[in-house]
Amino acid sequence: KRITTIDVGQSIEVEGVQITALDAGHCPGSLMFLLEHLATGHTALHTGDMRASQDVREAVCAALLRRGLLRLCHRCNHSPSPTTSAIAATAAATAAAETTDAAASPSPLAVDVLYLDTTYSSPRWRFPPQPDALRCLAAVTAAELRREPRTLFVVGSYQVGKEKAIAAVARAAGGRALLSERRALSLKLCGLWDAELHTVDAADPQVRVHVMPLSAGVEAHEAMGALLQRHGERYAAVVTFRPTGWAYSKSDEAGLPKPWVEGAGSTRMYGVPYSEHSSWEELQAFVAALRPRALVPTVNADTARDRERLQAAYAHAMDLAADKGRLDWHFRRRPSSAVGASSSSDVGGGGGTGGGGGGGGGSGGGGGGGSRDAAESRDVLSSVDLSSVDVGEQRRRWRQFAARL
């Protein structure tokens, strides 16, 4: 087997497919992959696990613009950064210089298929941006140190991830976080090791933060109690943070989260909505920025019904004009030139509804005035293409809809 490393912004070609790595904003080293089929121009973006912050959205837009795959950056639901704006202006100027036909159709969208991390794809999950959650962690840390200066802090984590949360707590505690050799190596490989905040030496007197598996409930308090027994002379209290989007509660938006306290206050646990996945608003903004033609949810999408539900949540932000499986595709307007030609030939005939050329049988009356309403009706009808309606497909979709009622 062959393994190829790729850095953010780098592109490689594999069997006719150009693969570009983009920052996914998740854990250290996490990447999205933009795939372009060079022969057909078909594109797909696979996000993997992703936190679609504004910075990540802007970076994706900028990358697509640099590759000439996104024509208009105003699709993004935010004010573009100066860098993105400059790239957009350059791309627009280039497109204008190369376009000689004012009526030329717009270039295709950048992303034909979007494989989207839908971990928190529900309006319920409106947790705050990462910087706000990190400030919350720092504020709770400072408050707990005022309550008990000899407090040990524990940050729940997996084998990788939560690095920003660990650093925020260590910085606020004025000490270092004790890390495993494996995590230390991953941080060094990613260029994120900070000797002021990290250590692998358990005897380091500056250790104020431990990193342990993410746990909750009684199990977490038992683990804190064990830490106190082991380090009783050094610490008088232990505070554990559960930094996860699942800890989000609307009731916590008014202030700092409330702890679960045990052991007469010596062990305290806080759930803080720090997440390395996208919130509901961020997911909506990301899809609206790219306007994909198709969307494939990658999390919580085990059944066909799950996938349909998740896809429906983003349909309003997608470009579905080419989806022949949707009824509205068959009622799309044809180009204005085709409609105009059809309309002029219809209206030019004598004796029609509009009474052209003084014909007396029309409801509009003679005198060449015609019927504006009738002409507009013909325009609309001529723009409807029912020649390729898949009746069987429409019947199947109606049965699916009826089954859900």
Backbone torsions as a table, in degrees:
resi	resn	phi	psi	omega
1	LYS	NA	148.9	-177.3
2	ARG	-118.2	128.4	178.6
3	ILE	-112.4	128.4	178.3
4	THR	-116.8	128.1	176.8
5	THR	-86.4	149.7	-178.9
6	ILE	-146.4	136.5	-178.3
7	ASP	-100.8	164.4	178.7
8	VAL	-56.5	130.1	179.2
9	GLY	87.4	-10.3	-178.7
10	GLN	-85.8	148.5	177.7
11	SER	-123.4	143.1	172.9
12	ILE	-133.5	157.4	178.6
13	GLU	-111.4	129.8	179.0
14	VAL	-130.3	109.5	176.2
15	GLU	50.4	50.0	174.7
16	GLY	82.5	7.0	178.4
17	VAL	-117.5	123.6	176.0
18	GLN	-84.7	124.4	-177.6
19	ILE	-115.0	122.2	-179.7
20	THR	-117.3	131.8	-179.5
21	ALA	-90.5	132.6	178.5
22	LEU	-128.1	148.5	-179.9
23	ASP	-65.4	128.7	-179.6
24	ALA	-93.1	-8.7	178.0
25	GLY	66.0	19.6	-177.5
26	HIS	-96.6	-113.4	177.6
27	CYS	-95.5	171.7	179.9
28	PRO	-55.3	130.1	179.6
29	GLY	86.6	-2.0	-177.9
30	SER	-72.1	138.4	-176.2
31	LEU	-134.8	148.1	162.7
32	MET	-96.2	158.2	177.0
33	PHE	-124.9	121.9	173.3
34	LEU	-95.4	121.6	-177.2
35	LEU	-112.9	127.9	178.8
36	GLU	-122.9	120.6	175.1
37	HIS	-81.0	110.3	-169.4
38	LEU	-65.5	-29.6	-177.7
39	ALA	-76.2	-37.3	-174.8
40	THR	-106.5	-17.4	-175.7
41	GLY	80.4	1.6	179.4
42	HIS	-66.7	137.9	-176.4
43	THR	-127.4	149.9	175.3
44	ALA	-144.2	145.7	175.5
45	LEU	-123.2	121.9	176.7
46	HIS	-107.7	115.6	-174.6
47	THR	-79.8	-24.9	-167.4
48	GLY	57.8	-159.0	172.3
49	ASP	-68.2	132.3	-169.8
50	MET	-147.2	144.5	165.8
51	ARG	-114.7	104.0	-173.0
52	ALA	-84.1	63.9	176.1
53	SER	-67.8	171.4	178.5
54	GLN	-60.0	-39.8	179.3
55	ASP	-61.3	-42.0	-180.0
56	VAL	-66.8	-42.9	177.9
57	ARG	-59.8	-45.5	-179.4
58	GLU	-63.0	-39.6	-179.9
59	ALA	-65.2	-38.5	177.9
60	VAL	-65.5	-45.9	178.2
61	CYS	-59.3	-43.8	-179.0
62	ALA	-63.4	-40.5	179.8
63	ALA	-65.3	-41.3	179.4
64	LEU	-66.1	-38.9	178.0
65	LEU	-64.6	-42.6	180.0
66	ARG	-61.0	-33.1	179.9
67	ARG	-88.4	3.3	178.8
68	GLY	71.9	26.4	-175.0
69	LEU	-105.1	-3.5	179.6
70	LEU	-136.5	121.0	-172.2
71	ARG	-86.7	-38.1	-174.9
72	LEU	-125.2	118.2	-178.7
73	CYS	-83.6	-6.3	179.5
74	HIS	-72.4	0.4	172.3
75	ARG	-66.4	-23.0	-179.5
76	CYS	-69.2	140.4	179.6
77	ASN	-87.2	49.9	178.1
78	HIS	-164.5	169.9	176.0
79	SER	-80.5	120.1	-176.9
80	PRO	-62.4	149.8	176.1
81	SER	-69.4	163.1	178.2
82	PRO	-55.0	-39.2	-179.8
83	THR	-63.7	-47.8	179.3
84	THR	-63.4	-40.8	179.8
85	SER	-62.2	-41.2	-180.0
86	ALA	-64.4	-41.5	178.4
87	ILE	-64.8	-42.2	179.4
88	ALA	-61.6	-42.4	-179.9
89	ALA	-63.6	-42.1	178.7
90	THR	-63.5	-44.3	179.7
91	ALA	-63.4	-40.6	-179.8
92	ALA	-65.7	-41.0	-179.9
93	ALA	-64.7	-41.2	178.6
94	THR	-63.6	-44.0	179.8
95	ALA	-62.5	-41.3	-179.7
96	ALA	-64.7	-38.7	-178.8
97	ALA	-68.2	-32.4	-176.8
98	GLU	-88.0	-12.3	-176.9
99	THR	-94.6	121.8	178.7
100	THR	-105.2	-21.1	-180.0
101	ASP	-100.5	114.6	-177.0
102	ALA	-64.1	-23.4	-177.7
103	ALA	-96.4	11.9	-178.5
104	ALA	-60.2	142.6	-179.3
105	SER	-72.5	149.6	-178.9
106	PRO	-65.1	154.3	178.7
107	SER	-67.3	156.0	-179.4
108	PRO	-64.2	158.4	179.2
109	LEU	-64.5	160.8	-175.6
110	ALA	-68.2	-41.9	-171.0
111	VAL	-117.6	114.8	176.4
112	ASP	-77.6	-41.4	-179.9
113	VAL	-130.8	129.8	177.4
114	LEU	-113.8	117.6	173.0
115	TYR	-92.7	109.6	-165.8
116	LEU	-111.5	134.1	172.7
117	ASP	-70.6	108.1	-175.4
118	THR	-109.5	35.1	-178.4
119	THR	-56.1	-45.9	-177.2
120	TYR	-113.7	42.6	-176.6
121	SER	-83.5	72.9	176.6
122	SER	-158.4	140.6	178.4
123	PRO	-57.6	-15.1	178.9
124	ARG	-65.8	-30.0	-171.1
125	TRP	-97.3	78.0	179.6
126	ARG	-108.1	46.0	-177.3
127	PHE	-69.3	162.4	-171.5
128	PRO	-73.8	165.0	173.2
129	PRO	-60.8	156.7	-178.0
130	GLN	-54.5	-44.9	-179.3
131	PRO	-57.5	-36.9	178.2
132	ASP	-67.3	-41.4	178.8
133	ALA	-65.7	-36.8	178.2
134	LEU	-66.8	-37.9	176.1
135	ARG	-65.1	-35.8	177.1
136	CYS	-63.8	-44.0	177.7
137	LEU	-59.4	-43.7	-179.8
138	ALA	-65.4	-39.7	-178.9
139	ALA	-66.4	-42.8	178.2
140	VAL	-64.7	-41.1	178.3
141	THR	-58.5	-47.0	179.9
142	ALA	-62.7	-40.5	-179.6
143	ALA	-65.8	-40.3	179.8
144	GLU	-68.6	-33.5	176.8
145	LEU	-68.6	-32.5	175.4
146	ARG	-68.2	-35.2	179.3
147	ARG	-71.6	-44.3	179.8
148	GLU	-146.2	103.1	-176.5
149	PRO	-59.4	-28.2	-179.3
150	ARG	-94.8	58.7	-179.5
151	THR	-104.7	134.7	171.0
152	LEU	-98.0	133.1	-179.6
153	PHE	-106.1	139.5	177.8
154	VAL	-120.3	128.8	176.7
155	VAL	-108.8	120.6	177.8
156	GLY	-73.5	139.7	-176.6
157	SER	-157.2	175.8	170.7
158	TYR	-103.2	-169.7	178.9
159	GLN	-63.4	-26.0	174.9
160	VAL	-142.9	148.0	-179.3
161	GLY	113.2	166.0	-180.0
162	LYS	68.0	18.0	-177.6
163	GLU	-62.2	-38.4	179.0
164	LYS	-66.1	-37.9	178.1
165	ALA	-65.8	-41.9	178.7
166	ILE	-61.0	-45.7	-178.9
167	ALA	-64.9	-38.9	-178.4
168	ALA	-64.3	-41.7	-179.7
169	VAL	-69.7	-42.9	179.7
170	ALA	-62.1	-41.6	179.7
171	ARG	-64.5	-43.9	-179.0
172	ALA	-69.0	-29.7	-179.6
173	ALA	-81.9	-10.2	179.6
174	GLY	70.8	30.5	-179.2
175	GLY	-146.2	-154.6	-177.8
176	ARG	-119.9	158.6	174.9
177	ALA	-100.8	132.7	177.6
178	LEU	-84.3	119.1	-176.1
179	LEU	-115.7	156.3	173.4
180	SER	-72.9	160.2	178.7
181	GLU	-60.5	-37.1	-178.5
182	ARG	-65.9	-45.6	179.4
183	ARG	-66.7	-38.8	178.2
184	ALA	-59.4	-42.6	179.5
185	LEU	-63.0	-43.2	-179.4
186	SER	-63.4	-39.0	178.4
187	LEU	-66.4	-39.2	179.2
188	LYS	-66.7	-39.6	178.8
189	LEU	-65.7	-31.3	-180.0
190	CYS	-90.5	-0.3	-179.5
191	GLY	73.6	25.0	-176.8
192	LEU	-110.8	3.0	179.4
193	TRP	-70.0	132.6	178.7
194	ASP	-130.1	109.6	-176.5
195	ALA	-63.8	-19.8	177.9
196	GLU	-76.8	-23.6	-175.5
197	LEU	-113.8	-18.8	-172.7
198	HIS	-121.9	148.8	173.2
199	THR	-155.5	156.5	173.0
200	VAL	-113.2	5.2	-177.5
201	ASP	-94.9	107.8	-178.5
202	ALA	-65.2	-21.7	-179.2
203	ALA	-87.8	-1.9	179.9
204	ASP	-59.8	122.0	-178.2
205	PRO	-67.5	-12.7	179.8
206	GLN	-89.0	2.1	180.0
207	VAL	-69.1	118.8	175.7
208	ARG	-123.3	-6.4	-175.7
209	VAL	-134.7	132.9	170.7
210	HIS	-110.4	153.7	175.8
211	VAL	-116.1	122.9	-176.9
212	MET	-133.7	164.5	178.1
213	PRO	-56.6	144.1	-179.8
214	LEU	-64.7	119.5	-179.1
215	SER	-140.4	172.3	-177.9
216	ALA	-149.0	168.1	172.8
217	GLY	67.7	-148.4	-176.6
218	VAL	-60.4	-37.5	-179.4
219	GLU	-57.3	-42.7	-179.9
220	ALA	-65.3	-41.6	179.7
221	HIS	-67.7	-35.2	175.9
222	GLU	-64.1	-40.7	178.1
223	ALA	-64.8	-39.3	177.6
224	MET	-66.1	-39.6	177.1
225	GLY	-61.2	-39.0	178.3
226	ALA	-65.3	-37.7	177.4
227	LEU	-64.0	-41.1	179.2
228	LEU	-63.8	-40.0	178.4
229	GLN	-64.1	-37.4	-177.7
230	ARG	-76.8	-32.0	-175.6
231	HIS	-124.6	36.0	-174.0
232	GLY	-59.6	-32.6	-179.8
233	GLU	-74.5	-24.2	-175.7
234	ARG	-93.6	-35.8	-176.1
235	TYR	-125.1	144.0	178.3
236	ALA	-106.1	-12.1	-179.1
237	ALA	-153.8	156.2	176.1
238	VAL	-130.5	133.3	177.2
239	VAL	-120.9	125.3	178.7
240	THR	-107.4	136.3	174.4
241	PHE	-107.0	133.8	170.3
242	ARG	-107.2	89.2	-177.2
243	PRO	-85.0	97.1	-177.5
244	THR	-154.7	148.6	177.3
245	GLY	-63.1	-26.7	179.2
246	TRP	-66.2	-16.0	178.5
247	ALA	-81.8	-3.2	-176.6
248	TYR	-65.3	134.6	173.8
249	SER	-141.2	133.8	-179.1
250	LYS	-60.1	-27.1	-178.4
251	SER	-68.7	-20.2	-178.6
252	ASP	-84.5	-5.9	-174.9
253	GLU	-67.3	-22.9	-176.6
254	ALA	-76.0	-20.5	-178.2
255	GLY	-171.8	-157.2	-179.0
256	LEU	-71.2	148.9	179.0
257	PRO	-66.0	155.9	180.0
258	LYS	-93.8	140.9	-176.7
259	PRO	-87.2	158.5	167.0
260	TRP	-95.4	115.8	-171.2
261	VAL	-108.2	134.5	173.9
262	GLU	-136.2	173.3	175.0
263	GLY	58.7	42.0	179.9
264	ALA	56.2	32.5	176.9
265	GLY	92.1	-0.2	-178.1
266	SER	-80.4	-20.3	175.3
267	THR	-126.7	127.8	-175.8
268	ARG	-138.0	139.4	-178.5
269	MET	-127.4	134.2	178.8
270	TYR	-120.3	134.0	167.5
271	GLY	-95.1	122.0	-178.5
272	VAL	-121.4	128.1	-174.7
273	PRO	-76.6	57.4	171.3
274	TYR	-91.0	120.5	-176.9
275	SER	-129.4	148.2	173.8
276	GLU	-104.9	14.4	169.5
277	HIS	-115.7	164.8	-175.1
278	SER	-77.0	143.3	171.6
279	SER	-76.1	171.5	178.7
280	TRP	-58.0	-46.1	-179.2
281	GLU	-64.4	-38.9	-179.5
282	GLU	-67.2	-37.8	176.7
283	LEU	-62.8	-45.0	179.5
284	GLN	-61.7	-43.7	-179.1
285	ALA	-65.9	-36.8	-178.9
286	PHE	-66.4	-45.7	179.3
287	VAL	-65.3	-40.9	179.4
288	ALA	-63.9	-32.4	179.7
289	ALA	-67.6	-35.2	-174.4
290	LEU	-98.2	-25.2	-177.6
291	ARG	44.9	61.9	-179.2
292	PRO	-68.9	157.5	176.8
293	ARG	-83.2	-22.6	177.0
294	ALA	-146.3	150.7	-178.6
295	LEU	-133.2	131.4	178.7
296	VAL	-118.1	108.3	176.7
297	PRO	-70.9	139.7	-174.9
298	THR	-111.2	-6.0	-179.1
299	VAL	-131.5	141.0	-178.3
300	ASN	58.0	38.7	-175.8
301	ALA	-129.9	48.0	-173.9
302	ASP	-74.1	-33.3	-176.3
303	THR	-113.9	165.2	178.6
304	ALA	-61.0	-39.1	179.1
305	ARG	-65.2	-40.0	176.6
306	ASP	-59.1	-45.7	-177.6
307	ARG	-65.7	-41.5	179.1
308	GLU	-64.0	-40.4	179.7
309	ARG	-63.5	-44.9	-179.4
310	LEU	-66.8	-42.5	179.3
311	GLN	-63.6	-38.7	-179.1
312	ALA	-62.6	-28.0	-178.8
313	ALA	-67.0	-17.1	-176.7
314	TYR	-120.2	3.2	-175.3
315	ALA	-57.9	-36.6	-177.8
316	HIS	-65.7	-20.9	-177.5
317	ALA	-102.2	4.1	-177.2
318	MET	-102.8	164.6	172.6
319	ASP	-99.4	100.7	-176.6
320	LEU	-105.7	18.7	-176.2
321	ALA	-63.1	-26.6	-177.3
322	ALA	-98.2	6.5	-177.8
323	ASP	-86.1	99.3	-177.1
324	LYS	-72.1	-10.9	176.8
325	GLY	-77.2	-7.9	179.6
326	ARG	-101.8	136.8	-176.7
327	LEU	-60.9	-35.8	-176.6
328	ASP	-66.0	-18.0	177.0
329	TRP	-61.4	-36.5	-176.4
330	HIS	-76.1	-11.0	178.4
331	PHE	-109.7	21.1	178.1
332	ARG	-72.4	157.7	176.4
333	ARG	-84.1	136.0	173.5
334	ARG	-77.0	165.5	178.9
335	PRO	-53.2	145.5	-174.3
336	SER	-59.3	-31.7	-179.8
337	SER	-63.6	-40.4	179.7
338	ALA	-69.2	-40.2	179.5
339	VAL	-64.5	-42.8	-178.8
340	GLY	-62.4	-42.1	180.0
341	ALA	-63.2	-43.8	-179.7
342	SER	-64.5	-41.7	-176.5
343	SER	-66.8	-41.8	-176.1
344	SER	-66.0	-37.4	179.8
345	SER	-69.2	-36.3	179.2
346	ASP	-68.2	-46.5	-173.9
347	VAL	-70.3	-28.1	-176.8
348	GLY	-67.6	-20.4	-177.6
349	GLY	-71.8	139.4	-178.9
350	GLY	-78.5	157.9	173.3
351	GLY	75.9	10.1	-178.9
352	GLY	-79.7	-173.1	-178.1
353	THR	-59.1	-34.6	-177.9
354	GLY	-77.7	-9.3	178.6
355	GLY	69.9	37.5	-176.9
356	GLY	-61.8	148.4	174.0
357	GLY	65.4	21.0	175.2
358	GLY	87.3	6.6	177.2
359	GLY	-59.1	136.0	-172.2
360	GLY	-89.8	-8.1	-172.9
361	GLY	-83.9	-10.1	-172.2
362	GLY	-79.8	153.1	180.0
363	SER	-71.3	-18.4	-179.4
364	GLY	-79.3	-8.9	-177.4
365	GLY	82.8	156.5	-175.3
366	GLY	-73.9	-149.5	176.8
367	GLY	73.7	6.3	178.2
368	GLY	76.4	1.1	-178.4
369	GLY	-67.8	-33.0	178.6
370	GLY	69.4	-176.9	177.9
371	SER	-119.1	110.3	-179.2
372	ARG	-62.1	-41.6	-179.5
373	ASP	-62.5	-41.9	-178.8
374	ALA	-66.8	-39.4	178.5
375	ALA	-63.5	-41.5	178.7
376	GLU	-64.9	-37.2	178.2
377	SER	-62.3	-41.4	178.8
378	ARG	-64.7	-37.3	177.8
379	ASP	-60.5	-44.9	-179.5
380	VAL	-64.6	-46.8	-177.9
381	LEU	-63.0	-38.3	-179.1
382	SER	-69.6	-17.6	179.9
383	SER	-90.1	-2.7	-179.6
384	VAL	-95.7	126.7	-179.0
385	ASP	-114.8	105.4	179.4
386	LEU	-105.5	9.8	-173.0
387	SER	-66.2	-27.7	-175.9
388	SER	-114.9	24.8	177.2
389	VAL	-63.6	126.7	176.8
390	ASP	-90.8	95.1	-175.3
391	VAL	-62.2	-39.3	179.2
392	GLY	-62.1	-40.0	179.3
393	GLU	-66.3	-42.0	178.7
394	GLN	-63.8	-38.8	179.2
395	ARG	-63.6	-41.9	179.4
396	ARG	-62.6	-41.9	-179.0
397	ARG	-66.5	-37.7	177.7
398	TRP	-65.9	-37.5	177.5
399	ARG	-64.4	-40.4	177.3
400	GLN	-61.7	-44.0	-179.7
401	PHE	-63.2	-43.4	-178.5
402	ALA	-65.7	-33.7	-178.7
403	ALA	-67.7	-24.2	-179.3
404	ARG	-85.8	-10.3	-178.4
405	LEU	-77.0	NA	NA
